[in-house]
Amino acid sequence: MSLLSQVEAALDTIRPYLEADGGNVSIEEITPEGVVKLKLLGSCGSCPMSIMTLKAGIEQAIKKAVPEITGIEAINLTDIDDPNAVLPENLR
């Protein structure tokens, strides 16, 4: 199984939780150094808690399933203090 397939499989284990709040994630790149670059989609892209989702959920799921991965980065992470950030429950 390719590295990309392994990371996708790891993400599939947490996608139902992301989708429950109107979000998702896509893999933009896996660098030669083993860093996964992700794009947060839907409500995950504008949520001020996206850093927590990335660290506590996405990063743990990937690193547990694919130990070769050295890091996870979101290319569009919303800052917790961003005045334009919107919590998922406010999108409904």
N, C-alpha and C positions, 0 to 999 in steps of 0.2 A: 504494500500500500504506500503510495507517495506521501510525502510530508504534507502537501496540500490536502489530500484526502483525509489524513489523520486529523488535521486541524479542523476541517469541515465537520468530521464526525464528532469531535469534541464540542464544537459550537452547536451541533444539532441537539446535544443533551440539555443545553440551556435556552435554546431558541423559544420553546413554549412559554417560558417565563418572560422573556423579552416581548414576545408577541402579545401576551396577556395585557401588557401596558401600551400596546400600539407601537412597539419598537422592533428592531432587528439589527443585524450586524452583517457586514460583508468583508471578505478578505480582499485587500487591495494589493498586497505584496507579502512575500516571505523573502527576506534578504538572505544573501549568502552567509551572513553571520547568525542566522536563525531568529531574527526578529520578525514577528508578525505585525504587519501594519493593517489596521482595521478601519472601516468607515462605519460609524454608528448611524443607523437609519431610523426613520419615523420619529417617534417621540424620544427615542434615545439620543438623537442628534441635537435636541434642544433642551434636554432635561438637566437641571443643575446638579442632579445626583448621578450623572453619567460617570463621573470619576469613581464613585462607589461601585456602580454596576461593572465598570471595567476591572477594577482591582479585586473586588470580592467575588464576582461571578465569572466573568469571561476569562480573566487571567488565570484563576485557579483551575478552571475546567480545562483550559488548553495545556497548562504546565503539568497537570496531573496525567493527562492522556498522552502527551507528546513531550517527554523530558528533553528532547533535543532542542526544543525552543528555548531561546535565551532571554527573550523579552517580548512584551506585547505593548504596542502603541496605538492610540486612536488618532487618526489624522484630523478629526473634527471634534475634539473634546470640548464640551461647553464648560466654561468656568463657573464655579458654584456661585460667584458674585455677579455674574452676567445679568444685567437688568432685563435682557430679552429672553432669558431662560424661562421655560414653561414646564411645570410639573405635569406628568401624564394625566392626572385627574382633571386638570384645567383645560385639556385639549378636547374633552368630550362635550 
